[in-house]
Amino acid sequence: MLIFITGGVRSGKSSFAEMVAVYHGNKGYRLHYVATCDQSGEEMAERINRHREDREKSGYAWKTWEQPRNIHDLCTVFKQEEVILLDCLTNLVSNELFDGWQENRKQWEGIAFRELVFQKIMDAIIELEKQCGVLIIVSNEVFQGLLPDDSGTFYFMQIMGHLHQHIVRQAHWVYQVEFGMPILRKGYDADENQCTACTV
Amino acid sequence: MHFVTGGAFHGKAKWVMETYSASRKMEGWFNLYDAVCPEADEFKTSLVVLEGMEQLVKKVVQANKKGTREVLKKKLHAWLEWESALPGRRLVLVGTDIGKGIVPMEEENRRWRDVSGWFFQDCAMAAEKVHVVWYGLEQTIK
């Protein structure tokens, strides 16, 4: 099962995602946390710690995987009955797309590279979902203002948009979290075995 | 007239293509990112799709210091007249919502954003149907 959770920064989407994971974990599934942010900077380290403490306090046995890039490397480590929470897609895309920026390799300017990044991530998501019981993906709303002039940001938005569209199409459940409140955008009817968009 | 909006890269054009069995390559689909916005007397097909309304707004804002909303309204009315002149004609306007970010630094970008918001209100007011597309899922708001 694929669950997609999106929202603005500090909207409470990660906490909600953890609740969803625990809900499925209660059925006896093991909980895995795939963290995608690069652990540089004090601000980030603080947030990582806060989220990690929350997970420890939750009383459930989370296993954390630090995977800023190449999530397909994890495809073989999970079992059918396990829950994976990937937090978050935004960091993963940014790490993949801007890989090599320190050496001034502007790979993202090539369309072939961008397509590769898109395909790599989408394939890994589909593969991970097949491997485990429940895959929960958390992502950010980054499409709220004017279109950016700089090419890096533009292509980043483009890939994020395409990934969101593809994931929403594949997902069984889609939530948009606003100010801590989850809004169901797409739901799964187990009896009818089909997904339907929800009127908002 | 059918007005379709939503954030950038949300699959708006794709949704229109699926809904109307249309394609970007067909005659009657105008992409305002690279083409000049056509006048109503240039519409030759029964289905006309104008994609990138915010790009039209940008050009009008760049060309006019004042009265931009009226210039755009006039265009809109000419298109609507074309649509109602014969039964079976259908006009679809597609525009990216650029109004939900922080206030832009540059005066021109602020005007672009403001006028887009006003013009989109005018489009929604005149439309029979309005849909917001969110990552491919549609929400009917009119």
Interface residues (C-beta under 8 A of the other chain):
Chain A: E141 F143 Q144 G145 L146 L147 M157 Q158 M160 G161 H162 H164 Q165 I167 V168 R169 V174 Q176 R185 K186 A197 T199 V200
Chain B: G7 A8 F9 H10 G11 K14 T96 I98 G99 K100 G101 I102 P104 N109 W112 R113 W134 Y135 G136 L137 E138 Q139 T140
